[in-house]
C-alpha cells in the first residue's frame, strides 16, 4: 500500500503535450481527467488515513482509479 499520489504526469511521463491537447479538444477526455483526479485524491486521503474508510471501500477506489487510468491511456494512444 502506497500513499504517494499517482498523478497523471507520473503515470504517463512524456505525454504532457498529448494530455493537454486532448483535454482542450475532447470533452470526454477532460471529464475522465476530472474523475481520475477526484478518485486519486480520495485514494490518497484513504491511504494516508486522513479519511477513515473500510478496506473494501479503499480497494474499490483503487480499482476505479485503475479503470480510469486505462481509459485515459487508451485515448492517449489513439490520439
PyMOL commands that place a pseudoatom at each C-alpha (Angstrom):
pseudoatom trace, name=CA, resn=UNK, resi=1, chain=A, elem=C, hetatm=0, pos=[0.000, 0.000, 0.000]
pseudoatom trace, name=CA, resn=UNK, resi=2, chain=A, elem=C, hetatm=0, pos=[1.474, 3.298, -1.107]
pseudoatom trace, name=CA, resn=UNK, resi=3, chain=A, elem=C, hetatm=0, pos=[0.264, 6.675, -0.005]
pseudoatom trace, name=CA, resn=UNK, resi=4, chain=A, elem=C, hetatm=0, pos=[2.041, 8.646, -2.701]
pseudoatom trace, name=CA, resn=UNK, resi=5, chain=A, elem=C, hetatm=0, pos=[-0.218, 10.426, -5.174]
pseudoatom trace, name=CA, resn=UNK, resi=6, chain=A, elem=C, hetatm=0, pos=[-0.465, 8.839, -8.610]
pseudoatom trace, name=CA, resn=UNK, resi=7, chain=A, elem=C, hetatm=0, pos=[-0.555, 11.976, -10.722]
pseudoatom trace, name=CA, resn=UNK, resi=8, chain=A, elem=C, hetatm=0, pos=[-1.042, 11.518, -14.435]
pseudoatom trace, name=CA, resn=UNK, resi=9, chain=A, elem=C, hetatm=0, pos=[2.308, 13.212, -15.035]
pseudoatom trace, name=CA, resn=UNK, resi=10, chain=A, elem=C, hetatm=0, pos=[3.924, 10.389, -13.051]
pseudoatom trace, name=CA, resn=UNK, resi=11, chain=A, elem=C, hetatm=0, pos=[1.760, 7.702, -14.619]
pseudoatom trace, name=CA, resn=UNK, resi=12, chain=A, elem=C, hetatm=0, pos=[2.340, 8.879, -18.199]
pseudoatom trace, name=CA, resn=UNK, resi=13, chain=A, elem=C, hetatm=0, pos=[5.724, 10.609, -18.338]
pseudoatom trace, name=CA, resn=UNK, resi=14, chain=A, elem=C, hetatm=0, pos=[6.366, 12.245, -21.677]
pseudoatom trace, name=CA, resn=UNK, resi=15, chain=A, elem=C, hetatm=0, pos=[2.665, 12.520, -22.523]
pseudoatom trace, name=CA, resn=UNK, resi=16, chain=A, elem=C, hetatm=0, pos=[2.025, 16.019, -21.148]
pseudoatom trace, name=CA, resn=UNK, resi=17, chain=A, elem=C, hetatm=0, pos=[1.542, 17.548, -24.614]
pseudoatom trace, name=CA, resn=UNK, resi=18, chain=A, elem=C, hetatm=0, pos=[-0.879, 14.809, -25.684]
pseudoatom trace, name=CA, resn=UNK, resi=19, chain=A, elem=C, hetatm=0, pos=[-2.834, 15.146, -22.429]
pseudoatom trace, name=CA, resn=UNK, resi=20, chain=A, elem=C, hetatm=0, pos=[-3.088, 18.918, -22.816]
pseudoatom trace, name=CA, resn=UNK, resi=21, chain=A, elem=C, hetatm=0, pos=[-4.178, 18.644, -26.457]
pseudoatom trace, name=CA, resn=UNK, resi=22, chain=A, elem=C, hetatm=0, pos=[-6.831, 16.040, -25.705]
pseudoatom trace, name=CA, resn=UNK, resi=23, chain=A, elem=C, hetatm=0, pos=[-8.052, 17.912, -22.653]
pseudoatom trace, name=CA, resn=UNK, resi=24, chain=A, elem=C, hetatm=0, pos=[-8.776, 21.014, -24.720]
pseudoatom trace, name=CA, resn=UNK, resi=25, chain=A, elem=C, hetatm=0, pos=[-10.219, 19.224, -27.750]
pseudoatom trace, name=CA, resn=UNK, resi=26, chain=A, elem=C, hetatm=0, pos=[-12.159, 16.312, -26.247]
pseudoatom trace, name=CA, resn=UNK, resi=27, chain=A, elem=C, hetatm=0, pos=[-14.826, 16.880, -23.586]
pseudoatom trace, name=CA, resn=UNK, resi=28, chain=A, elem=C, hetatm=0, pos=[-14.987, 13.165, -22.720]
pseudoatom trace, name=CA, resn=UNK, resi=29, chain=A, elem=C, hetatm=0, pos=[-11.233, 13.091, -22.105]
pseudoatom trace, name=CA, resn=UNK, resi=30, chain=A, elem=C, hetatm=0, pos=[-11.438, 16.236, -19.960]
pseudoatom trace, name=CA, resn=UNK, resi=31, chain=A, elem=C, hetatm=0, pos=[-14.190, 14.594, -17.890]
pseudoatom trace, name=CA, resn=UNK, resi=32, chain=A, elem=C, hetatm=0, pos=[-12.088, 11.459, -17.421]
pseudoatom trace, name=CA, resn=UNK, resi=33, chain=A, elem=C, hetatm=0, pos=[-9.212, 13.607, -16.165]
pseudoatom trace, name=CA, resn=UNK, resi=34, chain=A, elem=C, hetatm=0, pos=[-11.517, 15.274, -13.631]
pseudoatom trace, name=CA, resn=UNK, resi=35, chain=A, elem=C, hetatm=0, pos=[-12.842, 11.917, -12.465]
pseudoatom trace, name=CA, resn=UNK, resi=36, chain=A, elem=C, hetatm=0, pos=[-9.323, 10.500, -12.195]
pseudoatom trace, name=CA, resn=UNK, resi=37, chain=A, elem=C, hetatm=0, pos=[-8.130, 13.455, -10.106]
pseudoatom trace, name=CA, resn=UNK, resi=38, chain=A, elem=C, hetatm=0, pos=[-11.145, 13.172, -7.779]
pseudoatom trace, name=CA, resn=UNK, resi=39, chain=A, elem=C, hetatm=0, pos=[-10.756, 9.429, -7.261]
pseudoatom trace, name=CA, resn=UNK, resi=40, chain=A, elem=C, hetatm=0, pos=[-6.979, 9.688, -6.974]
pseudoatom trace, name=CA, resn=UNK, resi=41, chain=A, elem=C, hetatm=0, pos=[-7.388, 12.291, -4.230]
pseudoatom trace, name=CA, resn=UNK, resi=42, chain=A, elem=C, hetatm=0, pos=[-9.816, 10.004, -2.375]
pseudoatom trace, name=CA, resn=UNK, resi=43, chain=A, elem=C, hetatm=0, pos=[-7.368, 7.100, -2.626]
pseudoatom trace, name=CA, resn=UNK, resi=44, chain=A, elem=C, hetatm=0, pos=[-4.524, 9.247, -1.347]
pseudoatom trace, name=CA, resn=UNK, resi=45, chain=A, elem=C, hetatm=0, pos=[-6.623, 10.521, 1.565]
pseudoatom trace, name=CA, resn=UNK, resi=46, chain=A, elem=C, hetatm=0, pos=[-7.682, 6.964, 2.450]
pseudoatom trace, name=CA, resn=UNK, resi=47, chain=A, elem=C, hetatm=0, pos=[-4.146, 5.579, 2.233]
pseudoatom trace, name=CA, resn=UNK, resi=48, chain=A, elem=C, hetatm=0, pos=[-2.814, 8.468, 4.317]
pseudoatom trace, name=CA, resn=UNK, resi=49, chain=A, elem=C, hetatm=0, pos=[-5.556, 7.791, 6.880]
pseudoatom trace, name=CA, resn=UNK, resi=50, chain=A, elem=C, hetatm=0, pos=[-6.866, 11.343, 6.531]
pseudoatom trace, name=CA, resn=UNK, resi=51, chain=A, elem=C, hetatm=0, pos=[-10.296, 9.867, 5.768]
pseudoatom trace, name=CA, resn=UNK, resi=52, chain=A, elem=C, hetatm=0, pos=[-11.416, 6.749, 7.605]
pseudoatom trace, name=CA, resn=UNK, resi=53, chain=A, elem=C, hetatm=0, pos=[-12.782, 4.243, 5.105]
pseudoatom trace, name=CA, resn=UNK, resi=54, chain=A, elem=C, hetatm=0, pos=[-13.108, 0.483, 5.111]
pseudoatom trace, name=CA, resn=UNK, resi=55, chain=A, elem=C, hetatm=0, pos=[-10.501, -1.641, 3.375]
pseudoatom trace, name=CA, resn=UNK, resi=56, chain=A, elem=C, hetatm=0, pos=[-13.149, -2.714, 0.884]
pseudoatom trace, name=CA, resn=UNK, resi=57, chain=A, elem=C, hetatm=0, pos=[-14.019, 0.886, 0.032]
pseudoatom trace, name=CA, resn=UNK, resi=58, chain=A, elem=C, hetatm=0, pos=[-10.348, 1.796, -0.339]
pseudoatom trace, name=CA, resn=UNK, resi=59, chain=A, elem=C, hetatm=0, pos=[-9.790, -1.165, -2.644]
pseudoatom trace, name=CA, resn=UNK, resi=60, chain=A, elem=C, hetatm=0, pos=[-12.844, -0.176, -4.686]
pseudoatom trace, name=CA, resn=UNK, resi=61, chain=A, elem=C, hetatm=0, pos=[-11.421, 3.323, -5.090]
pseudoatom trace, name=CA, resn=UNK, resi=62, chain=A, elem=C, hetatm=0, pos=[-8.119, 1.851, -6.293]
pseudoatom trace, name=CA, resn=UNK, resi=63, chain=A, elem=C, hetatm=0, pos=[-9.938, -0.295, -8.858]
pseudoatom trace, name=CA, resn=UNK, resi=64, chain=A, elem=C, hetatm=0, pos=[-11.912, 2.731, -10.045]
pseudoatom trace, name=CA, resn=UNK, resi=65, chain=A, elem=C, hetatm=0, pos=[-8.689, 4.736, -10.389]
pseudoatom trace, name=CA, resn=UNK, resi=66, chain=A, elem=C, hetatm=0, pos=[-7.121, 1.913, -12.384]
pseudoatom trace, name=CA, resn=UNK, resi=67, chain=A, elem=C, hetatm=0, pos=[-10.102, 1.714, -14.772]
pseudoatom trace, name=CA, resn=UNK, resi=68, chain=A, elem=C, hetatm=0, pos=[-9.999, 5.473, -15.325]
pseudoatom trace, name=CA, resn=UNK, resi=69, chain=A, elem=C, hetatm=0, pos=[-6.251, 5.357, -15.959]
pseudoatom trace, name=CA, resn=UNK, resi=70, chain=A, elem=C, hetatm=0, pos=[-6.771, 2.583, -18.519]
pseudoatom trace, name=CA, resn=UNK, resi=71, chain=A, elem=C, hetatm=0, pos=[-9.441, 4.635, -20.308]
pseudoatom trace, name=CA, resn=UNK, resi=72, chain=A, elem=C, hetatm=0, pos=[-7.213, 7.706, -20.307]
pseudoatom trace, name=CA, resn=UNK, resi=73, chain=A, elem=C, hetatm=0, pos=[-4.285, 5.724, -21.695]
pseudoatom trace, name=CA, resn=UNK, resi=74, chain=A, elem=C, hetatm=0, pos=[-6.454, 4.245, -24.437]
pseudoatom trace, name=CA, resn=UNK, resi=75, chain=A, elem=C, hetatm=0, pos=[-7.450, 7.728, -25.545]
pseudoatom trace, name=CA, resn=UNK, resi=76, chain=A, elem=C, hetatm=0, pos=[-3.857, 8.972, -25.429]
pseudoatom trace, name=CA, resn=UNK, resi=77, chain=A, elem=C, hetatm=0, pos=[-2.704, 6.069, -27.621]
pseudoatom trace, name=CA, resn=UNK, resi=78, chain=A, elem=C, hetatm=0, pos=[-5.383, 6.789, -30.230]
pseudoatom trace, name=CA, resn=UNK, resi=79, chain=A, elem=C, hetatm=0, pos=[-4.594, 10.485, -30.131]
for i in range(1, 79): cmd.bond("trace and resi %d" % i, "trace and resi %d" % (i + 1))
show_as sticks, trace
zoom trace
